[in-house]
Amino acid sequence: MRTLHQWHTDNDAEDPAGMAGKDLGWILLDVLDSDVRQFRKNKEVVNVYEWLHSEGV
């Protein structure tokens, strides 16, 4: 399996590590969006996601 970093390197990206990080962020956002639990996003140096614990979930 190829990594995101390798894919960007193979496609001549100027910043393969940065682009792979952005891709991973979008993948995480999609996973959290499809989760039944609720999360709060805090903008810091990077995005931080906090699970909002509620009864029965």
Buried (B, 14 or more C-beta within 10 A) or exposed (E): EEEBBEBBBEEEBEEBEEBBBEBEEEEEBEEBEEEEEEBEEEEEEEEEEEEEEEEEE
